[in-house]
């Protein structure tokens, strides 16, 4: 099913270095690092765009890729909802006594999103038989 790779590549055209940029998000990345936030947002947009294209083609045939894409988007939506992780929300920064805890929560949420991203890319590669590079 080369459609999966084609849908991925079409969605990724706007974010050509999404994988490399995700490496900016580490356990030590400060809460204020908007580059990490942009990389996480780009991954979510590429996954959502891929899923949208595949749904338009044949949702049942591409179910595994769509499910993986939906999980990236769901995990991303959790990053920074109530804590200002990486500039992704307008929430106020936590007071100094809570910053270390907020940093840990944001880093963990980013790590989960990155893991789901890797699973999504694997599903695209499995479905299409193509190496995405």
SVG drawing of the C-alpha trace seen along z (x, -y; Angstrom):
<svg xmlns="http://www.w3.org/2000/svg" viewBox="-13 -33 32 37">
<polyline fill="none" stroke="black" stroke-width="0.4" points="0.0,0.0 2.2,-2.8 -0.6,-5.2 0.5,-5.4 4.0,-6.6 2.5,-9.0 0.1,-10.4 2.9,-10.8 5.2,-12.5 2.4,-14.9 1.6,-15.8 5.3,-16.2 6.1,-18.6 5.4,-21.5 7.7,-20.1 10.6,-18.4 12.8,-18.1 10.2,-17.0 12.2,-14.0 15.4,-16.0 13.6,-18.7 12.0,-16.3 15.5,-15.5 15.3,-19.0 12.9,-17.7 14.9,-16.0 14.5,-15.5 16.6,-18.7 14.8,-20.9 13.6,-23.9 9.8,-24.5 10.3,-27.7 11.9,-26.1 9.5,-27.0 11.5,-25.0 10.6,-21.8 7.0,-22.9 7.1,-23.6 8.6,-20.2 5.9,-18.4 3.2,-20.5 4.7,-19.6 4.7,-15.9 1.1,-16.2 0.2,-18.0 2.0,-15.6 0.3,-12.6 -3.1,-14.3 -2.6,-15.2 -1.5,-11.7 -4.5,-10.2 -6.8,-12.7 -5.5,-11.7 -5.8,-8.0 -9.3,-8.3 -10.3,-10.0 -8.8,-7.0 -10.0,-4.0 -10.2,-4.1 -10.5,-0.4 -7.5,0.5 -5.3,-2.0 -6.6,-1.5 -3.3,-0.7 -1.6,-3.9 -4.7,-6.0 -4.9,-4.7 -1.2,-5.4 -1.6,-8.9 -4.6,-9.5 -2.5,-8.5 0.3,-11.0 -2.4,-13.7 -4.0,-12.6 -0.7,-12.5 0.3,-15.9 -2.9,-17.4 -2.0,-16.5 1.4,-18.3 0.9,-21.7 -2.8,-21.7 -2.6,-23.0 1.2,-23.5 2.9,-25.9 5.1,-23.2 7.4,-24.5 5.2,-27.5 2.2,-25.4 -0.3,-27.0 -1.1,-30.4 -1.0,-29.1 1.1,-31.0 4.5,-29.6 4.4,-27.6 5.8,-29.2 9.5,-28.4 8.7,-25.6 6.7,-23.7 9.0,-24.3 11.0,-21.1 7.8,-19.1 6.4,-20.9 9.6,-20.3 9.3,-16.6 5.7,-16.4 6.4,-18.2 9.5,-16.1 7.5,-12.9 4.6,-14.1 7.1,-15.0 8.8,-11.6 5.5,-9.8 4.6,-11.9 8.0,-11.1 7.5,-7.4 4.0,-7.5 5.6,-9.4 8.1,-6.6 5.3,-4.0 3.3,-6.0 6.3,-6.2 6.8,-2.5 3.2,-1.8 3.6,-3.9 6.7,-2.0 5.1,1.4 1.9,0.5 3.8,-0.9 6.9,1.2 8.9,-2.0 11.7,-3.4 10.8,-7.0 14.4,-7.8"/>
</svg>
